[in-house]
Every structure is written in C-alpha cells, then in structure tokens.
C-alpha cells in the first residue's frame, strides 16, 4: 500500500488552482512584446503599428532615426 500526500490527491481530483489571475491579453506590439489590459500604448497610423509606451523611444530611433541624448 502506497500512501499519497493529501495535497496531491486534491490536485488530482480538482486540478491545479489558478494561483494568480492573469490580465487580459490584447495582442503584441511592434517589437513582439505582449500587450495586456491596462498597458499604455501608442498608435502610429502612418505605419499601422501599435507600440507599448515603454518601447516608444526605441521605436522612434528605429523607424525614424531619432537620436535621444542629454543636453550639454
């Protein structure tokens, strides 16, 4: 006779609990980063692209050659 831990028995009967509710997925941005519900995004209508706000500087550098530096 093999004894099984009660938690293992419960998981086998009911499945794994959803430990953390996941935010709603709303697609991916230009760089392939996941956009979740509540994320700040920017839309570039000329190129029909959606960019996460945190990727905006990188997008402007890549697409338009913008150069971000500190004032001297």
N, CA and C atoms as an extended XYZ file, in Angstrom:
216
Properties=species:S:1:pos:R:3:atomname:S:1:resname:S:1:resid:I:1 pbc="F F F"
N         0.847       -1.176        0.000 N   UNK     1
C         0.000        0.000        0.000 CA  UNK     1
C         0.897        1.245        0.000 C   UNK     1
N         0.591        2.163       -0.922 N   UNK     2
C         1.364        3.386       -1.026 CA  UNK     2
C         0.489        4.549       -0.555 C   UNK     2
N         1.053        5.360        0.329 N   UNK     3
C         0.315        6.491        0.874 CA  UNK     3
C         0.656        7.739        0.050 C   UNK     3
N        -0.385        8.506       -0.314 N   UNK     4
C        -0.193        9.708       -1.110 CA  UNK     4
C        -0.471       10.933       -0.256 C   UNK     4
N         0.284       11.973       -0.474 N   UNK     5
C         0.095       13.224        0.258 CA  UNK     5
C        -1.291       13.784       -0.071 C   UNK     5
N        -2.011       14.334        0.936 N   UNK     6
C        -3.364       14.853        0.697 CA  UNK     6
C        -3.439       15.956       -0.367 C   UNK     6
N        -2.405       16.778       -0.477 N   UNK     7
C        -2.422       17.825       -1.498 CA  UNK     7
C        -2.359       17.242       -2.911 C   UNK     7
N        -1.605       16.179       -3.071 N   UNK     8
C        -1.533       15.521       -4.375 CA  UNK     8
C        -2.886       14.927       -4.730 C   UNK     8
N        -3.537       14.309       -3.777 N   UNK     9
C        -4.863       13.753       -4.003 CA  UNK     9
C        -5.845       14.849       -4.413 C   UNK     9
N        -5.790       15.996       -3.728 N   UNK    10
C        -6.694       17.103       -4.042 CA  UNK    10
C        -6.440       17.640       -5.450 C   UNK    10
N        -5.174       17.808       -5.830 N   UNK    11
C        -4.842       18.304       -7.168 CA  UNK    11
C        -5.331       17.325       -8.227 C   UNK    11
N        -5.188       16.036       -7.980 N   UNK    12
C        -5.663       15.040       -8.939 CA  UNK    12
C        -7.180       15.071       -9.084 C   UNK    12
N        -7.891       15.423       -8.024 N   UNK    13
C        -9.352       15.470       -8.057 CA  UNK    13
C        -9.884       16.770       -8.650 C   UNK    13
N        -9.245       17.893       -8.323 N   UNK    14
C        -9.800       19.199       -8.709 CA  UNK    14
C        -8.944       19.973       -9.700 C   UNK    14
N        -7.724       19.542       -9.968 N   UNK    15
C        -6.820       20.265      -10.853 CA  UNK    15
C        -6.064       21.328      -10.085 C   UNK    15
N        -5.107       21.933      -10.761 N   UNK    16
C        -4.301       22.961      -10.130 CA  UNK    16
C        -5.130       24.241       -9.983 C   UNK    16
N        -5.021       24.908       -8.836 N   UNK    17
C        -5.747       26.172       -8.675 CA  UNK    17
C        -5.077       27.280       -9.495 C   UNK    17
N        -5.870       28.250       -9.929 N   UNK    18
C        -5.309       29.409      -10.619 CA  UNK    18
C        -4.738       30.321       -9.545 C   UNK    18
N        -3.434       30.249       -9.356 N   UNK    19
C        -2.785       30.954       -8.265 CA  UNK    19
C        -2.872       32.472       -8.421 C   UNK    19
N        -2.730       32.978       -9.646 N   UNK    20
C        -2.760       34.411       -9.889 CA  UNK    20
C        -3.631       34.660      -11.116 C   UNK    20
N        -4.612       35.530      -10.963 N   UNK    21
C        -5.450       35.872      -12.102 CA  UNK    21
C        -4.610       36.630      -13.113 C   UNK    21
N        -4.611       36.165      -14.345 N   UNK    22
C        -3.826       36.777      -15.403 CA  UNK    22
C        -4.604       37.909      -16.063 C   UNK    22
N        -3.932       39.043      -16.355 N   UNK    23
C        -4.620       40.134      -17.051 CA  UNK    23
C        -4.967       39.720      -18.482 C   UNK    23
N        -5.960       40.372      -19.038 N   UNK    24
C        -6.432       40.068      -20.389 CA  UNK    24
C        -5.360       40.414      -21.418 C   UNK    24
N        -5.094       39.485      -22.316 N   UNK    25
C        -4.114       39.674      -23.394 CA  UNK    25
C        -4.782       40.452      -24.526 C   UNK    25
N        -4.095       41.512      -25.023 N   UNK    26
C        -4.658       42.351      -26.083 CA  UNK    26
C        -3.766       42.423      -27.309 C   UNK    26
N        -2.957       41.424      -27.545 N   UNK    27
C        -2.114       41.399      -28.733 CA  UNK    27
C        -0.657       41.645      -28.418 C   UNK    27
N         0.105       41.956      -29.477 N   UNK    28
C         1.528       42.234      -29.329 CA  UNK    28
C         1.855       43.558      -30.021 C   UNK    28
N         2.918       44.198      -29.566 N   UNK    29
C         3.304       45.471      -30.170 CA  UNK    29
C         4.315       45.230      -31.293 C   UNK    29
N         4.825       46.306      -31.861 N   UNK    30
C         5.764       46.265      -32.979 CA  UNK    30
C         6.970       45.377      -32.694 C   UNK    30
N         7.438       45.362      -31.449 N   UNK    31
C         8.630       44.602      -31.078 CA  UNK    31
C         8.319       43.182      -30.609 C   UNK    31
N         7.054       42.790      -30.665 N   UNK    32
C         6.678       41.441      -30.264 CA  UNK    32
C         6.394       41.303      -28.782 C   UNK    32
N         6.343       42.419      -28.052 N   UNK    33
C         6.044       42.373      -26.628 CA  UNK    33
C         4.535       42.268      -26.418 C   UNK    33
N         4.153       41.482      -25.458 N   UNK    34
C         2.742       41.258      -25.157 CA  UNK    34
C         2.088       42.525      -24.608 C   UNK    34
N         0.916       42.850      -25.129 N   UNK    35
C         0.130       43.973      -24.632 CA  UNK    35
C        -0.968       43.400      -23.748 C   UNK    35
N        -1.013       43.861      -22.504 N   UNK    36
C        -2.010       43.393      -21.551 CA  UNK    36
C        -3.010       44.507      -21.271 C   UNK    36
N        -4.178       44.113      -20.829 N   UNK    37
C        -5.212       45.083      -20.481 CA  UNK    37
C        -4.652       46.086      -19.487 C   UNK    37
N        -4.836       47.380      -19.767 N   UNK    38
C        -4.339       48.430      -18.886 CA  UNK    38
C        -2.986       48.987      -19.270 C   UNK    38
N        -2.275       48.332      -20.213 N   UNK    39
C        -0.984       48.854      -20.665 CA  UNK    39
C        -1.202       50.134      -21.466 C   UNK    39
N        -0.238       51.064      -21.354 N   UNK    40
C        -0.275       52.285      -22.155 CA  UNK    40
C         0.341       51.982      -23.515 C   UNK    40
N        -0.392       52.312      -24.581 N   UNK    41
C         0.081       52.059      -25.934 CA  UNK    41
C         0.008       53.333      -26.766 C   UNK    41
N         0.778       53.348      -27.839 N   UNK    42
C         0.798       54.443      -28.795 CA  UNK    42
C         0.485       53.843      -30.153 C   UNK    42
N        -0.355       54.516      -30.947 N   UNK    43
C        -0.691       54.028      -32.272 CA  UNK    43
C        -0.049       54.924      -33.322 C   UNK    43
N         0.670       54.327      -34.246 N   UNK    44
C         1.275       55.040      -35.367 CA  UNK    44
C         0.397       54.770      -36.589 C   UNK    44
N        -0.513       55.701      -36.909 N   UNK    45
C        -1.455       55.454      -38.002 CA  UNK    45
C        -0.788       55.394      -39.376 C   UNK    45
N         0.330       56.100      -39.538 N   UNK    46
C         1.008       56.088      -40.836 CA  UNK    46
C         1.572       54.708      -41.169 C   UNK    46
N         2.061       54.003      -40.161 N   UNK    47
C         2.625       52.663      -40.370 CA  UNK    47
C         1.718       51.562      -39.851 C   UNK    47
N         0.552       51.943      -39.343 N   UNK    48
C        -0.430       50.990      -38.814 CA  UNK    48
C         0.197       50.066      -37.762 C   UNK    48
N         0.910       50.667      -36.824 N   UNK    49
C         1.602       49.912      -35.776 CA  UNK    49
C         1.127       50.345      -34.398 C   UNK    49
N         1.092       49.397      -33.482 N   UNK    50
C         0.813       49.665      -32.072 CA  UNK    50
C         2.108       49.421      -31.315 C   UNK    50
N         2.454       50.368      -30.435 N   UNK    51
C         3.709       50.291      -29.685 CA  UNK    51
C         3.403       50.503      -28.214 C   UNK    51
N         3.955       49.661      -27.361 N   UNK    52
C         3.854       49.915      -25.926 CA  UNK    52
C         4.561       51.232      -25.633 C   UNK    52
N         3.983       52.037      -24.755 N   UNK    53
C         4.572       53.338      -24.451 CA  UNK    53
C         6.016       53.195      -23.970 C   UNK    53
N         6.309       52.135      -23.232 N   UNK    54
C         7.676       51.928      -22.737 CA  UNK    54
C         8.655       51.612      -23.880 C   UNK    54
N         8.152       51.274      -25.070 N   UNK    55
C         9.004       50.999      -26.231 CA  UNK    55
C         9.027       52.156      -27.229 C   UNK    55
N         8.381       53.265      -26.904 N   UNK    56
C         8.245       54.359      -27.860 CA  UNK    56
C         9.595       54.943      -28.277 C   UNK    56
N        10.493       55.167      -27.329 N   UNK    57
C        11.811       55.719      -27.671 CA  UNK    57
C        12.542       54.798      -28.641 C   UNK    57
N        12.526       53.508      -28.353 N   UNK    58
C        13.185       52.522      -29.216 CA  UNK    58
C        12.551       52.526      -30.621 C   UNK    58
N        11.233       52.658      -30.690 N   UNK    59
C        10.515       52.689      -31.965 CA  UNK    59
C        10.909       53.926      -32.782 C   UNK    59
N        10.949       55.082      -32.132 N   UNK    60
C        11.302       56.317      -32.829 CA  UNK    60
C        12.740       56.280      -33.329 C   UNK    60
N        13.627       55.674      -32.566 N   UNK    61
C        15.018       55.522      -33.005 CA  UNK    61
C        15.107       54.620      -34.231 C   UNK    61
N        14.406       53.511      -34.186 N   UNK    62
C        14.495       52.525      -35.269 CA  UNK    62
C        13.785       52.988      -36.538 C   UNK    62
N        12.563       53.481      -36.401 N   UNK    63
C        11.749       53.810      -37.574 CA  UNK    63
C        12.107       55.155      -38.197 C   UNK    63
N        12.466       56.127      -37.374 N   UNK    64
C        12.635       57.485      -37.873 CA  UNK    64
C        14.027       58.070      -37.635 C   UNK    64
N        14.917       57.285      -37.042 N   UNK    65
C        16.283       57.746      -36.830 CA  UNK    65
C        16.428       58.792      -35.744 C   UNK    65
N        15.454       58.909      -34.859 N   UNK    66
C        15.567       59.873      -33.765 CA  UNK    66
C        16.777       59.527      -32.908 C   UNK    66
N        17.419       60.561      -32.365 N   UNK    67
C        18.575       60.365      -31.501 CA  UNK    67
C        18.294       60.995      -30.152 C   UNK    67
N        18.175       60.204      -29.117 N   UNK    68
C        17.873       60.698      -27.780 CA  UNK    68
C        19.176       60.824      -26.992 C   UNK    68
N        19.484       62.061      -26.545 N   UNK    69
C        20.706       62.306      -25.767 CA  UNK    69
C        20.391       63.291      -24.655 C   UNK    69
N        21.370       63.552      -23.826 N   UNK    70
C        21.246       64.543      -22.769 CA  UNK    70
C        21.774       65.890      -23.269 C   UNK    70
N        21.122       66.973      -22.873 N   UNK    71
C        21.591       68.315      -23.252 CA  UNK    71
C        22.924       68.596      -22.574 C   UNK    71
N        23.807       69.258      -23.278 N   UNK    72
C        25.146       69.585      -22.740 CA  UNK    72
C        25.199       71.036      -22.340 C   UNK    72
